[in-house]
Amino acid sequence: MIFPGTRRDRTVYGGALVVVTAAALSLGFGLGRSEGEARVPEAAAVASPSAVPESAPEPTPVVTAEPTVAPEATRAPGRRPAPPAPPLPPAARPGARPDDPAAEQRGDVLKRQDPLPPGVREQLEFFVGGGSECGGQFGDVPEIAGVTAVQEIPSRTRLCFLGFNQEQPLALTIVEPGGRTLVHDLTPPADVEADFLYRFPRTPGERLGDYHVRAVQGEVAVTLDFTVRRATAPRIWVDHRPGMIPGDDVHVFVGGFPPNRTVDLLLYGGEERRYRTSIPVSVDGNGEGHVVLDTKLDDAVGCYGVTHPLVYAVEDEVRSLFCLRNP
């Protein structure tokens, strides 16, 4: 995903491709660390808006020739799984820039078992969840669900279209802040008992402000509005896609951290969910950052969690997860 107006360099750190901003300084846990200082760790809803607001404007569909964001349309998992969607090309993957330099460094992040840093919890619970991405929601009346009225960066924002005819295509229009319009045609789900699903992650560099969504199927039209803003507290989002296997890239985004710092994220894994290693990510002037974990073909399958003391001090568990399965 290309972040307009923001220049980032990417470096593979110990098997992880690290995206850094040119102005970032090096800092550590919590408030970070500046150059020359030792690392001192700190201990540190899904609302369904009204389906058809009466005051919602009627956007004029305009196809943007070169959209900055290339989201992926998928279907909501039903009782019979559909074939996985093909991966996005490198230039369209979240945070990817074809002109970014990348220097490979040795090391396998997922295989590390480093000593536990002072002040860091040795073991954490994973919140795995379950069910479909739309949370098992069903509706007889057409509506758009799956998002809260306010989405903070980074967020996995997904649009669930409930109550529509699953045997007919669905026309989707998204009007972004500033008026740019994205138009997409969603094909019927492979499972007639599933609902339409559109993944629309909001990551660093995305436009802030009000978004207007309109779904049309025949003579039925449904709208929804939501707002995207910067995070008001430290948060982490892992772009975990179903069916990931060893060797896949794992994109990790952060927001709401003190600006212009290097923050050490914590990786947990294994059956006992123990601390494995720390992953530095450079945070820009907006408190946001992006790191890519370059997993290896011989990495162990299972679930891994990425967190930070400022995050787990609030949640008391790891919610930013990715799971690798056998090929």
Phi and psi in degrees as a GROMACS rama.xvg file:
@    title "Ramachandran Plot"
@    xaxis  label "Phi"
@    yaxis  label "Psi"
@TYPE xy
-89.2632  129  ILE-2
-98.1805  107.642  PHE-3
-64.5909  140.354  PRO-4
76.4241  4.42854  GLY-5
-128.292  126.033  THR-6
-99.0207  125.696  ARG-7
-130.271  138.75  ARG-8
-97.5135  151.643  ASP-9
-122.481  137.75  ARG-10
-134.92  136.525  THR-11
-81.1158  113.085  VAL-12
-101.437  112.563  TYR-13
51.3431  42.3895  GLY-14
90.8905  -1.61772  GLY-15
-119.113  128.904  ALA-16
-79.9502  111.863  LEU-17
-98.6663  126.229  VAL-18
-95.2802  122.675  VAL-19
-125.265  151.291  VAL-20
-90.6093  151.305  THR-21
-64.3978  -29.3439  ALA-22
-94.372  3.31525  ALA-23
-68.6465  142.583  ALA-24
-104.375  161.038  LEU-25
-89.8585  123.791  SER-26
-141.598  171.967  LEU-27
-114.654  -151.278  GLY-28
-55.9897  153.474  PHE-29
66.8846  -103.022  GLY-30
-87.989  0.869711  LEU-31
88.6236  -172.313  GLY-32
-138.789  145.986  ARG-33
-97.8239  167.17  SER-34
-61.6127  136.821  GLU-35
88.8794  -10.9588  GLY-36
-93.3346  146.613  GLU-37
-73.4436  152.525  ALA-38
-73.714  122.53  ARG-39
-122.204  99.0578  VAL-40
-64.1743  146.045  PRO-41
-100.359  137.94  GLU-42
-72.3349  79.8522  ALA-43
-84.2499  110.238  VAL-46
-95.6877  141.153  ALA-47
-104.997  101.423  SER-48
-63.6619  164.34  PRO-49
-54.4172  133.865  SER-50
-64.1545  -40.2444  ALA-51
-132.826  84.1731  VAL-52
-63.0845  132.572  PRO-53
-65.1091  -29.693  GLU-54
-90.143  1.18578  SER-55
-65.4769  133.071  ALA-56
-72.3429  157.287  PRO-57
-96.5358  99.1722  GLU-58
-70.5837  149.855  PRO-59
-91.3228  115.652  THR-60
-61.1634  123.856  PRO-61
-133.913  121.382  VAL-62
-81.5322  120.814  VAL-63
-77.0567  130.703  THR-64
-65.1453  -43.4125  ALA-65
-130.428  77.8249  GLU-66
-64.9426  141.091  PRO-67
-66.6897  -37.1989  THR-68
-103.346  133.793  VAL-69
-120.119  76.4496  ALA-70
-67.3441  168.359  PRO-71
-113.886  127.389  GLU-72
-92.7404  127.059  ALA-73
-132.121  -175.924  THR-74
-114.48  155.961  ARG-75
-72.439  134.925  ALA-76
-59.1551  134.284  PRO-77
-112.984  -153.108  GLY-78
-76.5324  -27.0128  ARG-79
-115.055  119.349  ARG-80
-66.1302  143.332  PRO-81
-95.7447  159.167  ALA-82
-58.6318  141.701  PRO-83
-64.3286  148.755  PRO-84
-69.2485  145.143  ALA-85
-64.8036  150.127  PRO-86
-66.1523  150.397  PRO-87
-70.5398  150.195  LEU-88
-63.5481  158.997  PRO-89
-52.4436  -40.2167  PRO-90
-70.5983  -17.0145  ALA-91
-106.58  -5.46079  ALA-92
-69.3319  154.993  ARG-93
-55.1729  123.514  PRO-94
79.3665  -2.39146  GLY-95
-78.8006  139.552  ALA-96
-131.159  123.145  ARG-97
-65.1876  -20.9234  PRO-98
-98.652  5.54263  ASP-99
-76.1727  134.887  ASP-100
-73.9373  148.423  PRO-101
-138.984  123.056  ALA-102
-113.062  122.644  ALA-103
-81.8884  133.543  GLU-104
-118.902  151.003  GLN-105
-74.1171  153.377  ARG-106
129.134  148.166  GLY-107
-116.238  107.555  ASP-108
-60.4148  -47.3424  VAL-109
-69.7228  -16.4921  LEU-110
-91.1608  -8.79918  LYS-111
-69.8109  148.623  ARG-112
-139.764  73.7183  GLN-113
-77.5874  159.17  ASP-114
-60.8997  148.122  PRO-115
-71.5831  122.628  LEU-116
-67.6488  152.157  PRO-117
-59.1498  137.999  PRO-118
81.4131  1.24459  GLY-119
-103.554  137.611  VAL-120
-72.5004  136.762  ARG-121
-73.3964  -31.8552  GLU-122
-141.58  140.387  GLN-123
-138.811  151.071  LEU-124
-80.3525  147.98  GLU-125
-102.89  134.391  PHE-126
-96.8843  98.6572  PHE-127
-84.7367  -35.6783  VAL-128
71.2179  -157.762  GLY-129
171.131  177.98  GLY-130
81.2972  -169.898  GLY-131
-78.9856  164.591  SER-132
-64.298  -23.5373  GLU-133
-89.559  8.7409  CYS-134
69.6035  22.9245  GLY-135
70.6877  20.7497  GLY-136
-76.6349  142.686  GLN-137
-138.066  151.919  PHE-138
-155.335  145.425  GLY-139
-90.42  -27.0316  ASP-140
-97.6631  129.36  VAL-141
-54.6817  130.851  PRO-142
-156.116  165.166  GLU-143
-111.768  125.096  ILE-144
-134.184  -173.522  ALA-145
98.0682  -10.3928  GLY-146
-128.474  150.589  VAL-147
-86.623  168.323  THR-148
-64.7785  -26.2923  ALA-149
-125.42  127.139  VAL-150
-113.604  127.111  GLN-151
-100.923  144.292  GLU-152
-81.0274  128.217  ILE-153
-89.0243  150.647  PRO-154
-148.41  149.789  SER-155
-86.5524  16.7789  ARG-156
-18.5551  118.063  THR-157
-131.021  143.636  ARG-158
-109.189  120.3  LEU-159
-106.553  124.901  CYS-160
-105.435  103.231  PHE-161
-101.113  150.489  LEU-162
77.6043  6.71547  GLY-163
-87.8995  165.125  PHE-164
-74.0589  113.497  ASN-165
-74.2355  -2.54048  GLN-166
-101.483  2.67182  GLU-167
-124.362  149.416  GLN-168
-67.7648  162.176  PRO-169
-127.464  128.304  LEU-170
-93.963  123.988  ALA-171
-115.596  131.637  LEU-172
-126.998  129.481  THR-173
-122.561  120.449  ILE-174
-101.232  116.636  VAL-175
-87.9016  165.875  GLU-176
-56.5219  136.661  PRO-177
95.0126  -10.439  GLY-178
98.8964  -7.54547  GLY-179
-63.1324  134.701  ARG-180
-117.57  130.67  THR-181
-109.782  133.012  LEU-182
-121.767  129.998  VAL-183
-138.87  142.288  HIS-184
-106.201  116.213  ASP-185
-91.3318  126.709  LEU-186
-80.4341  155.575  THR-187
-57.7843  142.97  PRO-188
-60.7969  150.325  PRO-189
-64.354  -30.7314  ALA-190
-100.821  118.95  ASP-191
-66.315  -14.0129  VAL-192
-93.9206  1.0359  GLU-193
-94.9306  164.759  ALA-194
-105.934  161.146  ASP-195
-67.6837  141.08  PHE-196
-136.588  135.985  LEU-197
-132.084  118.417  TYR-198
-86.371  126.561  ARG-199
-136.601  61.9393  PHE-200
-60.4072  139.937  PRO-201
-108.538  109.608  ARG-202
-121.174  171.715  THR-203
-51.081  133.553  PRO-204
98.944  -10.9959  GLY-205
-73.1728  161.848  GLU-206
-74.213  136.865  ARG-207
-93.7527  148.156  LEU-208
127.178  -156.553  GLY-209
-92.4153  133.49  ASP-210
-112.377  141.115  TYR-211
-120.314  124.143  HIS-212
-112.539  135.783  VAL-213
-135.166  127.627  ARG-214
-117.705  130.916  ALA-215
-128.399  131.03  VAL-216
-139.303  107.144  GLN-217
64.8868  -123.174  GLY-218
-96.9131  4.14008  GLU-219
-93.9741  126.542  VAL-220
-130.066  131.107  ALA-221
-130.013  140.641  VAL-222
-127.061  160.464  THR-223
-155.562  144.188  LEU-224
-122.151  142.164  ASP-225
-147.436  162.976  PHE-226
-117.099  138.359  THR-227
-110.469  130.409  VAL-228
-140.296  169.202  ARG-229
-71.7402  154.463  ARG-230
-65.8645  141.682  ALA-231
-95.2321  -5.31712  THR-232
-153.436  157.946  ALA-233
-55.5064  132.668  PRO-234
-146.996  154.113  ARG-235
-130.791  137.972  ILE-236
-132.954  129.512  TRP-237
-105.525  126.307  VAL-238
-79.4387  78.6405  ASP-239
-88.5696  124.204  HIS-240
-111.737  139.938  ARG-241
-57.7317  142.067  PRO-242
83.5425  17.2389  GLY-243
-69.4965  142.801  MET-244
-128.775  161.519  ILE-245
-54.3019  135.589  PRO-246
106.17  -17.455  GLY-247
-77.0197  150.483  ASP-248
-78.4639  143.353  ASP-249
-119.236  117.84  VAL-250
-92.7625  126.324  HIS-251
-119.863  127.264  VAL-252
-119.291  145.559  PHE-253
-129.138  155.184  VAL-254
-155.454  159.859  GLY-255
80.3797  8.27368  GLY-256
-88.4311  159.299  PHE-257
-54.8951  137.833  PRO-258
-72.2026  158.882  PRO-259
53.9374  50.4998  ASN-260
-132.274  163.825  ARG-261
-106.97  119.544  THR-262
-108.133  134.832  VAL-263
-92.6146  108.435  ASP-264
-79.1712  154.015  LEU-265
-110.278  131.752  LEU-266
-105.297  126.719  LEU-267
-117.767  151.12  TYR-268
-170.027  -175.773  GLY-269
83.1629  168.595  GLY-270
-62.3633  -28.7723  GLU-271
-94.5039  4.00897  GLU-272
55.048  47.2035  ARG-273
-94.0515  159.952  ARG-274
-60.9717  135.591  TYR-275
-113.833  -49.3724  ARG-276
-167.47  173.296  THR-277
-112.296  145.36  SER-278
-125.819  113.56  ILE-279
-76.742  138.427  PRO-280
-134.837  131.016  VAL-281
-81.7828  130.527  SER-282
-103.038  134.373  VAL-283
-85.425  -170.228  ASP-284
-66.9962  -13.3772  GLY-285
-97.5954  4.59514  ASN-286
78.8947  19.6674  GLY-287
-120.728  154.692  GLU-288
-160.276  174.915  GLY-289
-153.368  131.14  HIS-290
-133.753  145.453  VAL-291
-114.242  121.462  VAL-292
-88.6148  116.729  LEU-293
-91.4627  88.4061  ASP-294
-70.4868  158.273  THR-295
-108.399  157.495  LYS-296
-62.5337  -27.5089  LEU-297
-99.4345  13.3851  ASP-298
-67.8538  149.69  ASP-299
-70.1666  140.039  ALA-300
-73.6415  162.563  VAL-301
128.588  -172.395  GLY-302
-104.151  142.28  CYS-303
-126.866  146.567  TYR-304
-121.031  142.981  GLY-305
-119.783  126.838  VAL-306
-150.75  -169.431  THR-307
-157.644  149.344  HIS-308
-54.7385  -34.4894  PRO-309
-70.8679  -17.2046  LEU-310
-94.3643  -50.4416  VAL-311
-73.6179  -15.4622  TYR-312
-65.3401  -24.3121  ALA-313
-95.0668  -46.6347  VAL-314
-86.0748  -26.1417  GLU-315
60.3987  21.2296  ASP-316
-164.795  166.984  GLU-317
-99.8172  120.077  VAL-318
-108.468  -15.1451  ARG-319
-91.4519  93.6549  SER-320
-122.347  159.539  LEU-321
-143.602  144.012  PHE-322
-122.816  132.566  CYS-323
-105.375  135.263  LEU-324
-115.722  167.95  ARG-325
-65.61  139.116  ASN-326
